[in-house]
């Protein structure tokens, strides 16, 4: 912590909060900021995905080597991604022989050996592929396939692509509603995977399965046999990320002891029990919204890297084979991946600097930044750093949030004044507020707002009991926790209790609207593609979330009265604070009719409501023009509510 300047020494200009000149411009956030993700390696080169708002949200597969620097790895114009389960992930795989990737818009799968693309699965046909894994013993590719060729719900299977398989893939396993994480043993004789069925979500209950791999004389995969369920058959355990060690032991993340941790699985002795794997403290695991996540990484020498959450904060720890452990340098967003020379590659996500792709070793020697998410234009004095805040939520429990004070090298809050606060409600609702650098926070703090990012009941990183607080209580516990967090901050004297806004996206948007109906603490609300009608959502959303509400609300249609009572659309008469609704016109997760109906209901009640729809945008905004306009609209909205003039020259 640094000493705060006194009023006598502070050279910053006192300016109305919200109207501070900010280096975090819309051009920086919308056009120049890349979304970096999915770091991989072939042992020599480092690969990653970067989404470019300036190219209409195109996602580019990048490659870096020490000698050649940064280059695009896929053919020019390729948009690498997948829409399996709508959220995608695992859209490429790479090893020393080359790479494979999925094209987002067409669903085609391409192999790129030696830089020359070759089709594995053609365009169109209603098939989508994700969680791509290369078989090291053949030229085949393991994948999760989502089949939309027939009317009704898409059918999902684990398949093998390439070789002598049909162009759509050789079906290895089918029958469950969802599959994830196909993982081959080092000798290629066994395959482990995770599956689950409706109405469960993967953070509620999954099954860990294993089977023997049938191979031809030339090692091509021909099928599976002697399939077994190793864990999760009772429907009370969340298992994920099966990985094999080099010596053939199977590891998995499971919450069987109340927190996601890594356990060793008995593969050959059915009478042996699971064994806790020596690991770092905290919860090790993530909600499986997307494919390809990495919470831990076994290493060849018997060591292991762990990504854990402790007291709401993220840590990466190297646990050596001798039982010793030490912090990994940097703040990886996912577990680092090893290179052949002993170094690692990872996406660094510190709280005080912009995300970047890093390469370095565990001793912090020869650390180098390979690619940054945005130009390094922010001074440390312009970056607001998170403070962990704990607040009572009843029953002897405390909730957690990250508080960010307004921060700017040139401006400060006027004397005898307190800053307005924006409460951020994360989506999911099974996600979490994270402490890594985010323009969604710095955009506001650099303009004079405080920000409170709340980990309400249901958030991950705090164990199964905290997640289960939201069971059957979505729209109740999350709302109460956000109100409790605001009430707590109001009593600290650090924010203006009369100038609190609340904003959230998707599931968080629903919490925003219900909080506005439940409490007069909030002077304004912003919902980005938020849920407004639970009954409609239960009947029209996509497959992955089609039964999600049964755990969060109750069985449909038996609990229809509860769905009605907790739908923001039906409590519009209790909302008096002005509202801004931002919505993608092509949203398949929360259809645009949800926002339109809410706007009509609020207008009928005489409540100020502005609805802005964006064509060609789905669930989450990808295009530069959309992001610019959305930032502009929201800043102007707060200016109208809180009485300041937005510095539109910044945006």
N, C-alpha and C positions, 0 to 999 in steps of 0.2 A: 504494500500500500504506500502511496506517495502522500506527502503532506498537502492538504488542500490550501489554496491561496486564501489569504484573509481579504476582506473587502478593501483594505488599504493597498494591498499588493496586486490584486486581481486586475489585470489589464483588459479583460474581456468586457465587451459592451453589453449592458443590460438591455435586452430586447424582449418584446412580447413573445411568450412561448408559442411555438407553432410557426412563427415567422422568421426564425433564424436562418441566415444564409448557410446553406449546407453544401459540403463537397460531395455528398451522396446524391447525385443528380439522377433524374429519370433515364437520361442517356446512358449513364454508367450501369444502373440496375437492369434496364431493359435491353440495351443493345450490346454493351461491352462485357457483360457478366456471363460467363459460361457456367452451366451446371455440370460439374464433374462427378463421375460415378464409375463403379465397376472396374476397379484396377485389376489387371491380370498380368501374367508374364509367361513367356515361353522358356524361361531360364536365362535368356540373354537380353531380350528387349522387354520394355514395359509398355503395356497397352491400357487404354482407358476410354471411356465414352465421354464426350462433351456435347451438351445440348446448346445450340446457338440460337437465341431469340432473333438475332439479326437475319437469320436464314429461315424464318418462319418456323422456328423450333426444331429444325433438323438436328438429329443426333448423329455425330460423326465418331467413328472409331479411329483412335489415334495410336501412334506407335513412336517410341523413343528408344534410341540407343546412344551410347556415349560418343560414338564416332559420327553417326548420321543426324543426330538431333531429333527434332519433332517432325513427324510426317503423318499424313492420313494413311491409314492401313487398308481401308476398303476402297473400292473404285470410286472415282469422282461422282458426287451426287448421291451416293448411298445414304439412306436414312436408316440407321441401325436401331432396331427396337422390335418389340413384340407387344401384342395386345392380349395375350393369354391372361385370363382373369382380369382384364382391362388395365391392370397396373403393371404387368410385364415383369422384366428382369431376366437375367441370364440369357441375353440376346446374342452373345458371342462366346466362343471358346477358342483357345489357342494352345498350341504346343510347338515343338521344334519342327514339325512337319508342315505347319501352316495354320490357317485359321478358318473358322466357319462363322457365319453370322446370319441373322434373320433380318429381312427388310420389313420395316414397320407397316407400310401402307399396303403391301401386296401379300405378306405372309410367306414370301419365297425364302428359301434357305440357300445360301451360297457358300461354296468352299473356295478358298483362295490359297492354293499352293503356289509358292514362288511368284506371287503377285498376279497370277492369271486366274480370274474368277471362273468357276464352273458351277453350273446349276445342280443342286441336290434335290430341291423341291421347287417346282415351277410356281409361277404367279397364279393367284386366284384359286378357286376351288373350295373356298370356305374353310381351309385348314390354317391353323396357327401353331407355332412352335416356340417353346421357351425352355429355360434351364438346360441349355445345350452343354453336353459333356463329350469330349473326344475319348474314344476307346484306345488306350495306348497299345493294344495288342492286335488291332486291325484298323481298317480305314473307315470304320462305322462310327456313328454319332448317336449318343443317347439323348433323348429329348422328351419333354412333356408335350403331348399333342392335344390341342383343343379343336374338336370337329364341329363345324357349324353348317355342314352340308345338308342336314335334315331340319325340318321345322321343329320348334320346341327347344328345350334346354340343350346346350352344347354338350357333347360327350368327350370325356377326357381319358387319355391313356398314356402309359409309358411306351415309347417306341424306340426302335433302332433304325436310323436312316443310313443310306449308302449301301455299299456292297451289292449283294444280289437282292436286297429288299425291294419291295414295291416302292414306287416313287413317293407314296404317301407315308411309308414307314412300316416296318414289321412290328406288329403289336406284341409287346412283351407282357403287359399287365393291363387289364381293364376291369370295370365293374364298380370301382369306388367312384365317388363324385370328384375327387381331387387327388393329384399326385404331385410330389415334389422331391427334389434332391436325389436322383439316381446316382449311386456311388459304387464304383467297382473296387474290389479288393486288389491289392498290388499284383497278384498273379492272374487277375481277370477271371477267376473261377466263381466268385460270389458277387452278387449285387444287392446292396441295401437301398431302401428308399422309404419315404414317408407317404402315408395316404390318410385320407379322412373322408367322412360322409356327412351329408346334411343331417341335422341342422348345425353341426359343430363348425366352429372356426378353428384354424390351426393353433391358435393360442389357448383354445379350450380343451380339445381332445383330438389326438392323432394316433396312428398306429405305425410302429417301426417294423418293417418287414424285411425279409431276406430270402434269397433263392439262389440255387445253383445255375450258372450260366452254361447253356448248351452251345458248343462251338463246332464249326466244321473243321475239316483237316487243315484249312488255311487260316484258322482262327477267327473266321467270320461268326458273328453272333447269330444263332439260329433260334433261340428261345430261352425260356426259364423253366426250371423244374424244382420239385421239392420246396415249394414256397412255405414259409413259416412266418407267423406273427411273433416277433420277439418281445414286444411290449405295447401297451395301450389297448389291449383287447377289451378291457373293462370300461373304456370310455371316460376315464378320469385323469388322463395324463397327457400333457402337451410335450411331444417329442419333435425334434428338428435337427437339421444339419448333421446327418450321419457322415462321418469321415473315418478313413482308415489310416492307421500309422504305417510306416514303412515295413514294420515287422508283422503286419497282418492283424493287428488288433482293431476292433471297431469301437469308435467313440460316438456319443450322441449327446445332444443337449436335451435335458428333461427337467420338469419341475416337480418330480415325484416327492421331493422333500420340502416343497413350498416355494422354492425359487428355481429359476432356470440355472442349471449348472451342468458341467460336463461329467458324464459317467462312462465307464468302460462296460461294454456289453458282452456277455458270454455268448460266443457264436457257436462253438463246437460242443459245449457241455450245457444241455438244457436244464440241468439241475443246479447249476451255479447261479448265483445272484449277481445283479448289477453291482459294480464297485465304484464309489466316488473317485473321480480322477483328481489328482493333486492340482488345485487351481487357485486362482486369485480370489480374494473376497469380493462379495457383491453378486449381483445377478448377471449371469452370462447367457445372453440370448436376446433375440429381438422378435417382435411380432411379424409373422411371415406375410406381410402385405405384398411383397415382391419376391421373385426368385433370385437366387444367387447371393444371398446374404452370407456374411462370414463373421461369426462371433469368436471363433478360435481357429488356430492353425497349428496342427502337429508339425514338428520339425524333424529332420532326418536323424539328429543326434539324441532323440528321446526327450528333447525340450518341447515346450508348447507356448504359443502366444495366446493370451486371453484378452478379450475386450469385455469389460465389466462396467456395471453402473452401481455406484455406491453413493448413498445420500443424494441421489439425483444427478450426480456428476459422472462423466465418462473417464475411464482409465484403461490403458493398455499395459499389460504386465508380461514379462518374459519369465516363465517358470522353467528352471533348468532341471536336467535329469537327476541332479544330486539333491533336489529339494529346495534349493535356494531360489530366490526370485528377486527381480529388480524392475523398476519402471522402464517401459520402452520410451525412447526419446520421441518427442512430438505428441500429437493428439490424433491418432488415426480414427477415421470415421468408420471403417471396417478393418478387420484384422489385416495387418501387412502380409504381403505374399513374398516368398523368398526368391532370390535370384541365385544363379549358379555360383557366383563369386562370393557368397556369404552375406551380401547386402540384401535389403528388403525394399519393396516399393509399396507406397500407400497414399491414400488421399488424406492429407493433413487438414484437420478441421479445428484449429485453435479458436479460442473465444476472442483473441485480440488481433487477429489478422485474417485476411481473406483465404479461403480454401486453396490448396495447391497440391499438385502431385509431387511427392517427395521420393528421393532415393537416398538410402544411408544404411549404416549398420547399427547394431544395438549399443555400441559405445559412443554413438553420436559423432563418429568420425566421418569426414568427407561427405557431410550432408549437403544435398543439392536439390534445389527446386527445379522441377522439370517443366511444369506448366502451372500458371496461376489462373484462378477463376476470373480475375479482373485485373486491370492495371493497378499497380501499387500506388494509388493516389491519396490514400487516407493517412493522415498523421496519427500517431498514437493518441494525441490529445483530442482527436475527433471520435474515438471509438469508445463506446460505453461497454464496460465489462460487467458480467453477471454477478449478482450476489444471491446466495441461497437464502430463501426466506421460508420459515416454517410457521404455520398458523393452525389454530385449533379447528377441528371439524366435528367435534362431538364424540361421545363414546370413548373418551380418552385418547383419541387419535389426532395426529397432526398431518396436515397436508403440506405439500411442497410447491414452491414456485421460484422462478428466477426473476429478480428485480433488476432493471436497468435504469439508472438515473439519466436524466438529460445531460448530454455531453457534447461540447463544441469548443474548439480552440479559440473562437472569436466572439462567442456570445455566452451570456449567462442569464439565469433567472433573475428578474429585477428584485431588489430588496423589498421585504415585506410582501412577497408574493410566493406562491407555491405553483409548481408545474402541473399541467393536466396529465392524466395517466391513461394509457391505452392498455386494456386487458386483452391478451391474446389467448384464444382457446384453440388448442391443437385439434386436428381431425382424428379420424379413426372410428370411434373414440379411443380405440386401443392403440394409441401411439404415445408419445411423450414429448414434453418440452425439453429441448436439448440446449446445452451450454456452448455450442460452437457458434462461430461468427455467422451472422445472418443479416442480410440487407433488409429483411422484413422487420428487424428490430432497429438497425442503425438508421434506416430511412427516417424513423420517427424520433429516436433519441437525439440525432444530430440537428433536429429542427425544434427541440425544446420540449418534447414529450418524455415523460417516464413511461416505461413499458413493464408490464407484469405478465410473465408467461407461466401459466398455471398447470401443474401436474395433478389434476383432479382425480378422484377415485375412478379406477379403470385404466389409468395410465400404466405403462409398462416400466420396468426398472426398479420396482418396489416390491416384487413378489406376487404370488398368486392371490393371496388374501386381499391385497390392495386392488388388484385387477377385478376380483370378484365382488367388490363393493358395488360395481355397476351392473351386476347380474340382475335383470328384471327392474333396474332402477335408472336406466338411461332417461334423461330428462328430469331427474330428481336429484341424485347425488352429485352429478357434474355441475348442475345449476347451483345447488347449495354450496358446493366447495368454492366455486368462482365468487359467489357473493361473500362467503367467509373470508376469502383472500383479500377482496377489496375492502371489506370492513376492517380487517387487520391493518392494511396499509393506510387507511384513512386515519387510524388512531396513532400512527407513527409520526405524523406531522411532516412527512416528506412529500406528500402530494396534495393537490387541491381536491377535497372530497366532493366538491360541486362540479368538477370537470373531469369525470371519468367516462371514457368510451369503452365499449367492448366489441371486439371483432373476432371472427373465426371463419374457417372454411370447412365445407362439407359437413361432417358430423358436428364440428365446432360451430358452424353456422346455426344449427338447430339450438345448441346450447345458448348462443347469443340471443336468439329471439325469445326463448323461454325465460332467460334471465331478465330481459327487458320487461316481460309480463309479470315476473315474480317480485321484482325489486325496483325501487325508485332511486337506487344508488347510481344508476347509469344515466348519463345525459344524452347518449347517442349510441347507436349500434350499426355495425357493418357486417353483413353476411355475404360471404363469397361462395357461390354455388352450394348453399346450405339446404338442409332438409327442412321442409315446412309441412308436409303431409305424410305421416307415417303409414297411413292406410294405403295410399297410392304407391309409396315406396315399396311396401311389402309385396305388391302385386306387379310392379313393372321394372324393378332394378335388375341388374345383370346377375349371372349365375353365382359368382363368388359370394355375393352378399344377399342372395335371394332368401336365405333363411337366417341371416345374421340377427335380425330383429327378434327372433324367437328367444334368444338368450338375453338380449338387452331389454326387451319389453314383455314378451310373453308369446305363447303359441297363437298363430294366426289360423283361422279367424276367431277362435274361442275368446281371445283377449281383445276383441275389437274395441270394446269400450275404453280400454287403457290406451290403445293406439289413438283413439279419438281425443281423449283427455290430454295426452302429451304432445299432440301435434300443434306447432305454433300457429298454424292456420286457424285453429279453433279457439285460440286465446288472443287473437288480434285485438279484440275489444279492450283488453287490459294493457295494451301497449300505448304509451303516450310519447315516448322519446322518438325523435326522428331517426329514420332508418335508411341506409343505402344498401341496395341489393345488386351484386355483380354476378353475372351468370353467363356461362358458355352456351351458345345456341345448339351445339352438337353434343351436349353432355349425355352420356349413356348411363352414368352412375346415378346422378341426381338430375332427372330430366328437367328442361327449362320451364315446363308447366308448373313446377313447384314454386319457382320464384314469381311467375306471373300471377298465380292464384293468391300468393301472399300479398303482393302489391295491391291487387284488387280489394282484398279484405281490409288492408290498412287504409286505403283511400276511402272505402265505405265508412270507416270509423272516424275519418277526418284527421288521421295521423299522417304527418309528413313522411312520404316514402318516395325514394328515387330508385327506379329499376334501370339498370344498364345491361343490355345483352350484347354479346360479342359473337359475330358470325364466325364459323369455322374453328371455334374453340370447344374443347371437350371439358373433362373434369380436371381443372387446373389449367392455368394460362401458359401458353408456350411461345406465342408470337410477340415480337418486339412492340408492334403497334398497340396490341392489347395491353401489355404490361404498362406501357407509358400512359395510356388513357386511364387505366384503372388506378394507377398511383395519383394521377392528376385529379381524378374524380374524388378519391377518398380524401386527399389533402384539402381540396376546396370544401368538401362536405364538413370536415372538422372546423375549418375556418368559419363557415357559416354558423355552426353550432356554438363554438367557443369564442367567437368574436375577434378573429384576427384575419389579416389579409395574407393569403398564401403567396409566397414568392414564386410566382409562375415562371419567372425567368430561369429558375432552377430546373424546371420540369418541361 
